[in-house]
């Protein structure tokens, strides 16, 4: 059976990937009153044991069949190869596409630009999971000229730093993060800062500069692999916290984007972010400071954002539109201090 309400006018949902987030999405769709149904699900192994909410009869290894027999495509495969190819094919065929794939959008934005302009691509779940950031930055916050943005964007790093605060060694904290499913078997994207950099690149293009390049952000990215409990505890002595922060701020007449571990003084709005939460601080000339916090990872929060985008796609409401031109860099503006940037001793 398929998931969703099947009727003569029901729209067909093609799902690319049925992993942790895909399974959670199937469960949410099964509970929702949609005039739509999951008709086919692309997987590598149809015989693999899966949650009961996944429509087993819809499983297939035929990507062409999924694209041909769907009106809306939801991509939850991950990666920048096949996932990108299938999304672009679906979009070129006139279908609406929902994705949580931050790497593809950060690294291949130009390929998706025509469909971003057309409003047929939806990606709220690509940044901070179910906590809305894409919508605000591409909507209400465009009423202000941006001045700076700082964000805690990676749950794995946040968890590891919380463990270091408790005295755990980095290796032990990482192993526990992997055991709990927060970190992948290859955690380099997370602890190296690149996952956060992917997300920051997307946010920067939506609110600061549509031409912000992935390579420029990547070049200014530093991870947390060099940190120890002693370094973290020293930062906590006066009540501050050590966090991996992605920032966009004015520097020498241009927008600079960087990801790095920094000391957050106790009065900083992001300093109170718990290890299982992400946060984003936006500052604009008219709106002032806006703080957005919430769950930034996990199957259910991510699936909730995917479902919200899916509802818009099914109703043919347009997805987030890209920024048309770079926001003016404020002259003589001093960004809010974050404290010491802790790169000393980082391995090359």
Secondary structure, DSSP 8 states (H G I E B T S, - for coil): --SB---TT-EEEEEE--SHHHHHHHHHHHHS--SEEEEEEE-S-TTS---TTS-GGGEES-HHHHHHT-SEEEE---SSSHHHHHHHHHHHTT-EEEE--HHHHHHSHHHHHHHHHHT-EE-GGGTTTTS--HHHHHTGGGGS-EEEEEEE--HHHHHHHHHHHTT--HHHHHHHHHHTTSS-SSTHHHHTTHHHHHHHHHHHHHHT-TT--HHHHHHTB--STT--HHHHHHHHTTT-EEEEEEEEEEETTEEEEEEEEEEE-TTSTTTT--TT-EEEEEEETTTEEEEEEE---SHHHHHHHHHHHHHHHHTT-------SS-----TT--------B--TT---
